[in-house]
């Protein structure tokens, strides 16, 4: 009997120890209260969420730390209640944060056998921020999609009404403008489709040995006319690394470089050069797009590659673009095992760069670049 009791006590101690460990490491806050809602214990995550010490919470009513309605107050007094609500949490220093809060009753906690309530708190600030960014993104996309569609519709109506009858030159000029509008529309739709494929893990990459010079050349061929129209010198700095072999999907990597170069062109003044540089770092090839444009404030740089984020939102509305190019580029580069980043000083331009896995050249024979 004594041995059985000892095993039971040992098992209970181990169970309590596991509960304490779990409460310490779990990434949500626990507020353990008595039946009247007075806080008796908390876990370290709760202290982090409320940015305070245990003494700031202990022995106070849990109701002091939330803006709530009657239904939540009722949950604190109903035995066996179990519900989750989104509430505004109040920190002792007066600041607030949005929280998902659930309340449940239990027979005893890991520190006491007394019945009480377990209030689980999860900071959902990131969720709210993502929703805000989505709203901004959808607003911008609605604007950008509506403009070319309205232009195309107006052009077709003018043709139907005979406004260009006998004026073939004007008809061709308007048609060229609307081809450009159609291209912008298709580009935005393709960006949305690419992002959806990436998020669903359905982007099929064809990884192979590719010459960096081929990636750069195809990107320049695509954008040289745009650079000429804007009066912006676009060039590549040739060096021994320029003809390196890399392991990549050529089509998607060209798209990444086109995204970076077109951004540089978009934010550069006439006559301000945009340059592509290639260098090798250990087993990586780094491709850099350098411009002398308006630059990016430091506070935006860490968010620049996020989905739905547009660091220069007002400029994006003026100059066009969905704001998805950098997010798509980041996903493509990372799925190929590389990294992408930016270095910038406001007013001094930007260096956007990404890396690919480098393959040591076995022989230069038979290659003409």
C-alpha positions as CSV (number, residue, x, y, z in Angstrom):
1,X,0.0,0.0,0.0
2,X,2.8,2.4,0.9
3,X,4.5,1.6,-2.4
4,X,1.3,2.3,-4.3
5,X,0.8,5.7,-2.5
6,X,4.4,6.6,-3.2
7,X,4.0,5.8,-6.9
8,X,0.8,7.9,-6.9
9,X,2.5,10.8,-5.2
10,X,5.5,10.6,-7.6
11,X,3.1,10.5,-10.6
12,X,1.2,13.5,-9.3
13,X,4.5,15.4,-8.8
14,X,5.6,14.6,-12.3
15,X,2.2,15.6,-13.7
16,X,2.4,18.9,-11.9
17,X,5.9,19.5,-13.1
18,X,4.9,18.8,-16.6
19,X,2.0,21.2,-16.2
20,X,4.3,23.9,-14.9
21,X,6.7,23.4,-17.7
22,X,3.9,23.6,-20.3
23,X,2.5,26.7,-18.7
24,X,6.0,28.4,-19.0
25,X,6.7,27.6,-22.6
26,X,3.3,27.7,-24.3
27,X,3.0,30.8,-26.5
28,X,-0.3,32.1,-25.0
29,X,-1.0,33.8,-21.7
30,X,-2.6,32.0,-18.8
31,X,-4.4,33.8,-16.1
32,X,-5.5,31.5,-13.3
33,X,-8.2,32.9,-11.1
34,X,-10.4,31.8,-8.2
35,X,-14.2,31.4,-8.8
36,X,-14.8,35.1,-8.4
37,X,-12.2,36.1,-11.1
38,X,-9.4,37.2,-8.8
39,X,-6.0,36.4,-10.4
40,X,-4.0,33.9,-8.4
41,X,-1.2,32.9,-10.9
42,X,0.0,33.6,-14.4
43,X,2.5,32.1,-16.8
44,X,5.5,34.0,-18.2
45,X,3.9,34.6,-21.5
46,X,1.0,36.5,-19.8
47,X,3.6,38.8,-18.2
48,X,5.2,39.4,-21.6
49,X,1.8,40.2,-23.1
50,X,0.8,42.6,-20.4
51,X,4.4,44.0,-20.1
52,X,4.3,43.9,-16.3
53,X,5.4,42.0,-13.2
54,X,3.4,39.4,-11.4
55,X,2.7,41.9,-8.6
56,X,0.8,44.1,-11.1
57,X,-1.7,41.3,-11.8
58,X,-1.8,39.1,-8.7
59,X,-4.8,39.5,-6.5
60,X,-6.6,41.8,-8.9
61,X,-9.8,41.0,-10.7
62,X,-9.3,39.7,-14.3
63,X,-12.1,42.2,-15.3
64,X,-9.6,45.0,-14.7
65,X,-7.6,44.0,-17.7
66,X,-10.2,43.8,-20.5
67,X,-12.8,46.0,-22.1
68,X,-15.7,43.5,-22.3
69,X,-19.4,43.2,-22.7
70,X,-22.0,41.6,-20.5
71,X,-21.7,38.2,-22.2
72,X,-18.0,37.9,-21.2
73,X,-18.7,39.1,-17.6
74,X,-21.4,36.4,-17.5
75,X,-18.9,33.8,-18.6
76,X,-16.8,34.6,-15.5
77,X,-19.6,33.6,-13.2
78,X,-21.1,30.6,-15.0
79,X,-19.8,27.2,-13.9
80,X,-18.3,25.1,-16.7
81,X,-18.4,28.1,-19.1
82,X,-16.2,27.8,-22.2
83,X,-16.3,30.6,-24.8
84,X,-13.8,32.6,-26.9
85,X,-14.1,36.3,-27.7
86,X,-12.0,39.0,-29.3
87,X,-11.5,41.7,-26.7
88,X,-9.3,44.7,-26.1
89,X,-6.7,43.9,-23.4
90,X,-5.6,46.6,-21.0
91,X,-2.0,46.7,-19.7
92,X,-1.1,48.2,-16.3
93,X,0.8,51.0,-18.1
94,X,-2.3,52.1,-20.0
95,X,-1.5,50.6,-23.4
96,X,-3.9,48.2,-25.2
97,X,-3.7,45.3,-27.5
98,X,-6.3,43.2,-29.4
99,X,-6.6,39.7,-27.8
100,X,-8.4,36.4,-28.3
101,X,-9.7,35.5,-24.8
102,X,-11.2,32.2,-23.7
103,X,-12.6,31.4,-20.3
104,X,-13.2,27.9,-18.9
105,X,-13.8,26.6,-15.4
106,X,-11.8,23.7,-13.9
107,X,-11.6,21.7,-10.7
108,X,-8.1,22.8,-9.8
109,X,-4.9,24.3,-11.3
110,X,-1.4,23.0,-11.5
111,X,-0.6,25.0,-8.3
112,X,-3.8,24.5,-6.3
113,X,-6.6,22.1,-5.8
114,X,-9.1,24.9,-5.5
115,X,-11.6,25.2,-8.3
116,X,-11.3,28.3,-10.4
117,X,-11.2,29.8,-13.9
118,X,-8.6,29.6,-16.6
119,X,-8.4,32.7,-18.8
120,X,-6.3,32.1,-21.9
121,X,-5.1,35.2,-23.7
122,X,-3.6,35.4,-27.2
123,X,-2.3,38.6,-28.8
124,X,-3.8,38.9,-32.2
125,X,-2.2,42.2,-33.2
126,X,-0.5,40.5,-36.1
127,X,-3.8,39.2,-37.4
128,X,-5.4,42.7,-37.2
129,X,-2.4,44.2,-39.0
130,X,-2.6,41.6,-41.8
131,X,-6.3,42.4,-42.2
132,X,-5.5,46.1,-42.4
133,X,-2.8,45.5,-45.0
134,X,-5.2,43.3,-47.0
135,X,-7.8,46.1,-47.0
136,X,-5.2,48.6,-48.2
137,X,-4.0,46.1,-50.8
138,X,-7.5,45.4,-52.1
139,X,-8.3,49.1,-52.2
140,X,-5.2,49.7,-54.3
141,X,-5.9,46.7,-56.6
142,X,-9.5,47.8,-57.1
143,X,-8.2,51.2,-58.2
144,X,-5.5,49.7,-60.5
145,X,-7.8,47.2,-62.1
146,X,-10.6,49.6,-62.7
147,X,-8.4,52.2,-64.5
148,X,-7.2,50.0,-67.4
149,X,-10.7,48.3,-67.7
150,X,-12.4,51.7,-67.9
151,X,-9.9,52.8,-70.6
152,X,-10.4,49.8,-72.7
153,X,-14.2,50.0,-72.4
154,X,-14.2,53.7,-73.4
155,X,-12.0,52.9,-76.4
156,X,-14.3,50.2,-77.6
157,X,-17.3,52.5,-77.1
158,X,-15.7,55.2,-79.3
159,X,-15.0,52.6,-82.0
160,X,-18.6,51.4,-81.9
161,X,-19.8,55.0,-82.2
162,X,-17.7,55.6,-85.3
163,X,-15.5,58.2,-83.7
164,X,-12.4,57.0,-85.5
165,X,-14.0,56.5,-88.9
166,X,-11.6,57.9,-91.5
167,X,-8.9,58.6,-88.9
168,X,-6.8,55.4,-89.0
169,X,-3.7,57.0,-87.4
170,X,-5.6,58.1,-84.3
171,X,-7.2,54.7,-84.1
172,X,-3.8,53.0,-84.1
173,X,-2.5,55.4,-81.5
174,X,-5.4,54.8,-79.2
175,X,-5.1,51.1,-79.8
176,X,-1.4,51.1,-78.8
177,X,-2.3,52.9,-75.6
178,X,-5.0,50.3,-74.8
179,X,-2.6,47.4,-75.5
180,X,-0.4,48.9,-72.8
181,X,-3.4,49.1,-70.5
182,X,-4.2,45.4,-71.3
183,X,-0.6,44.4,-70.5
184,X,-0.8,46.1,-67.1
185,X,-4.1,44.4,-66.4
186,X,-2.7,41.0,-67.4
187,X,0.4,41.6,-65.3
188,X,-1.5,42.3,-62.2
189,X,-3.7,39.2,-62.7
190,X,-0.7,37.1,-63.3
191,X,0.9,38.4,-60.1
192,X,-2.2,37.5,-58.1
193,X,-2.2,34.0,-59.6
194,X,1.5,33.5,-58.9
195,X,1.1,34.6,-55.3
196,X,-1.9,32.2,-54.9
197,X,0.2,29.3,-56.3
198,X,3.1,30.1,-54.0
199,X,0.9,30.2,-50.9
200,X,-0.7,26.9,-51.9
201,X,2.7,25.3,-52.6
202,X,1.9,24.7,-56.2
203,X,4.6,26.7,-57.9
204,X,6.5,24.2,-60.1
205,X,10.1,25.1,-60.3
206,X,12.4,23.6,-62.9
207,X,15.8,23.7,-61.2
208,X,18.7,23.4,-63.6
209,X,22.2,24.7,-64.3
210,X,21.8,28.2,-65.7
211,X,24.3,30.9,-66.6
212,X,23.8,34.1,-64.7
213,X,24.7,36.0,-67.9
214,X,21.6,34.4,-69.5
215,X,19.3,35.5,-66.7
216,X,20.7,39.1,-66.8
217,X,20.6,39.3,-70.6
218,X,16.9,38.2,-70.8
219,X,15.9,40.7,-68.2
220,X,17.7,43.5,-70.0
221,X,16.1,42.5,-73.3
222,X,12.7,42.8,-71.6
223,X,13.2,46.2,-70.0
224,X,15.6,48.0,-72.3
225,X,12.8,49.7,-74.2
226,X,11.2,50.9,-70.9
227,X,14.5,52.3,-69.8
228,X,15.0,54.1,-73.1
229,X,11.6,55.7,-72.9
230,X,12.3,57.0,-69.4
231,X,15.7,58.2,-70.4
232,X,17.3,56.0,-67.8
233,X,20.7,54.4,-68.5
234,X,20.4,50.6,-67.8
235,X,23.6,48.5,-67.8
236,X,25.4,45.6,-66.3
237,X,28.9,45.7,-64.8
238,X,30.8,42.9,-66.5
239,X,33.3,40.8,-64.4
240,X,34.5,37.2,-64.1
241,X,31.4,36.3,-62.0
242,X,29.0,37.5,-64.7
243,X,29.2,34.2,-66.5
244,X,28.9,32.0,-63.4
245,X,26.8,28.9,-63.4
246,X,23.9,28.9,-60.9
247,X,21.3,26.3,-59.8
248,X,17.9,27.9,-60.5
249,X,14.7,28.0,-62.4
250,X,15.6,30.4,-65.2
251,X,12.1,31.6,-66.1
252,X,11.2,32.5,-62.5
253,X,14.6,34.0,-61.7
254,X,14.4,36.2,-64.8
255,X,11.0,37.3,-63.4
256,X,12.6,38.2,-60.1
257,X,15.3,40.3,-61.8
258,X,12.7,42.0,-64.0
259,X,10.7,42.9,-60.8
260,X,13.7,44.4,-59.2
261,X,14.9,46.3,-62.3
262,X,11.4,47.6,-63.1
263,X,11.1,48.9,-59.5
264,X,14.4,50.7,-59.9
265,X,13.3,52.3,-63.2
266,X,10.0,53.3,-61.7
267,X,11.6,55.2,-58.8
268,X,14.5,56.7,-60.8
269,X,14.7,60.2,-62.4
270,X,15.5,60.7,-66.0
271,X,19.3,60.3,-66.6
272,X,19.8,58.5,-63.2
273,X,21.5,55.2,-63.9
274,X,20.3,51.7,-62.9
275,X,23.1,49.1,-62.8
276,X,23.1,45.3,-62.4
277,X,26.1,43.9,-60.5
278,X,27.1,40.2,-60.1
279,X,29.5,38.8,-57.6
280,X,30.3,35.5,-55.9
281,X,30.3,34.9,-52.2
282,X,31.5,31.4,-51.2
283,X,29.0,29.0,-52.8
284,X,26.5,31.7,-53.8
285,X,26.1,34.1,-56.6
286,X,24.6,37.5,-55.7
287,X,22.8,39.7,-58.2
288,X,22.4,43.3,-57.2
289,X,20.2,46.0,-58.8
290,X,21.5,49.5,-57.9
291,X,19.7,52.7,-58.5
292,X,20.2,56.4,-57.5
293,X,16.5,57.0,-56.8
294,X,14.5,58.3,-53.9
295,X,15.6,55.5,-51.5
296,X,13.5,53.8,-48.8
297,X,13.1,54.9,-45.2
298,X,14.7,52.6,-42.7
299,X,11.4,51.9,-40.8
300,X,9.9,50.4,-44.0
301,X,12.8,48.2,-45.1
302,X,12.1,45.2,-42.8
303,X,8.5,45.1,-44.1
304,X,9.2,45.6,-47.8
305,X,8.9,42.0,-48.9
306,X,5.8,41.2,-46.9
307,X,2.6,40.2,-48.6
308,X,0.2,43.1,-49.2
309,X,2.8,45.6,-48.0
310,X,3.7,48.6,-50.1
311,X,6.4,50.7,-48.4
312,X,5.8,53.6,-50.8
313,X,2.1,53.2,-51.0
314,X,1.3,56.8,-52.2
315,X,4.1,56.5,-54.9
316,X,2.8,53.1,-55.9
317,X,-0.7,54.6,-56.6
318,X,0.8,57.3,-58.7
319,X,3.4,55.2,-60.6
320,X,1.3,52.0,-60.9
321,X,1.9,48.5,-59.7
322,X,0.2,46.0,-57.4
323,X,2.7,46.0,-54.6
324,X,3.1,42.2,-55.1
325,X,6.3,42.1,-57.1
326,X,8.7,42.0,-54.1
327,X,6.6,39.5,-52.1
328,X,6.5,37.2,-55.2
329,X,10.3,37.7,-55.7
330,X,11.0,36.7,-52.1
331,X,9.0,33.5,-52.4
332,X,10.7,32.5,-55.7
333,X,14.2,33.2,-54.3
334,X,13.6,31.4,-51.0
335,X,12.0,28.4,-52.7
336,X,15.3,28.1,-54.7
337,X,17.3,28.1,-51.5
338,X,18.5,31.8,-51.7
339,X,17.9,35.0,-49.9
340,X,16.8,38.5,-50.9
341,X,17.3,41.9,-49.3
342,X,17.7,45.6,-49.6
343,X,20.2,48.3,-48.5
344,X,19.1,51.9,-48.8
345,X,19.5,55.4,-47.6
346,X,16.7,57.9,-48.3
347,X,17.8,60.2,-51.1
348,X,20.8,58.0,-52.0
349,X,19.1,55.2,-53.9
350,X,18.7,51.4,-53.2
351,X,20.6,48.2,-53.6
352,X,18.2,45.3,-54.1
353,X,19.9,41.9,-54.1
354,X,19.2,38.2,-54.2
355,X,21.4,35.1,-54.1
356,X,21.4,31.8,-56.0
357,X,23.3,28.6,-55.4
358,X,26.6,28.8,-57.3
359,X,27.9,25.9,-59.4
360,X,31.7,26.0,-59.8
361,X,32.5,26.3,-63.5
362,X,34.0,23.0,-64.7
363,X,35.1,24.4,-68.0
364,X,34.6,27.6,-69.9
365,X,35.1,25.8,-73.3
366,X,32.1,25.7,-75.6
367,X,30.5,28.7,-73.9
368,X,30.3,32.0,-75.6
369,X,28.1,33.8,-72.9
